Structure formats: C-alpha cells, structure tokens
Amino acid sequence: MLQRFRGVIYVAVFAGLTLAAMALLVVPAVDTGFTQPFTHALVVICAGVMNLFGAGVVANGVVLSFARGSGAVLVSSGCNAVEVCILFAAAVAPFPAPVAARAAGVLVGVAAIQGLNLLRIISLLLLSRFAQGAFDFFHLFVWDAFIMLDGIVLFLAWNRWQSRRWPQPSLRPAAETGTQT
C-alpha cells in the first residue's frame, strides 16, 4: 500500500526536511555558530584563491575587497548558497537508495554547489571593480538563477544515476505490464 504513495511520501519528507533546515537558519545560535563562520570561511577561501593569481585581495569578516583600488563585495547569509545546499540535501535524503549512496550524493552535490558559489563570489568581486554597471544584473538575476539551476541539475543527474543503480519496482498492476505474479 505504501508503494502506491511513494511519490507523495517523498514530497512530504522533502518538504519537511526543507522547512526544518530552513527554520534552523533563523535560530540565532545557528546563525552565530554556523552561518556566519561558514560565510567568513567562503570569503577567506575566495581571497586565497584570488591571491594565488596575484590579485591582491583581502578578506575582512564577510567583506572581500581588493587591497588597492576599488572593488568589494559583502557576502551576506543569502549569498553563501546554504539554502540551495539545503534544498539539494533535502531532495537527496528521502530518495530510495542506500544510505551510503545518499550521503555521497549530498557530499558531492554540496561541494559542487559551493565550488560554483566560490566562482560566483569571485566573479562578482571582479565585476564590482571592472564592470560596476553589470554587477547588479549578474548579482540579482544571473547568478541567483544559475546557482539554483546548478542544484536542480545536480539532483536530476544524481537521481538518474541512482535510478539506474537501484531501479524501483513498477507501480502498474501485473495485467498492465504483461507479467504475471
């Protein structure tokens, strides 16, 4: 009987996990203990990557800026891609696959999302210095949509890979499939 409602159960678990994790983000202890340090770490990593190429970038809290000249970005909580990672993890977690496969999917997916987010932050810093007129468009429209699309594409790819590895039985009655039970 539950097999018949597995899609509804999946959506309900996905929604519950998403709401619970998003609700945690507004808890002050989670914000100060996780979100702010995580966002600061992203800024430090971006500065490190850019300085490997001689960019002369400094990280000051959640602000990434060029040491000389103009150009800076403030990386706020909404710009750290944590929400997209939550949606991705909440989509993978209830999927009917072995726990190890789901855990690996979450780890690889979150790493890919955060890797793209590092590119996003770096590109926005460069835009803030060299193409200020395009900054708002890329910040508000292009990159927000692209990060979310990244999460969706990663989930669909992971879903397809897992569906091939762990196929689920058909829900159609045996008479429709031409098989006998």
Buried (B, 14 or more C-beta within 10 A) or exposed (E): EEEEEEEEBBEEBBEEBBEEBBEBBEEEEBBEEBBBEBBBEBBBBBBEBBBEEEBEBBBEEBEBBBEEEEBBBEBEBEBBBBBBBBBBBBBBBBBEBEEEBBBBBBEEBBEBBBEBBBBBBBBBBBBBBEEEEEBEEBBEEBBBEBBBEBBEEBBEEBBEEBEEEEEEEEEEEEEEEEEEE
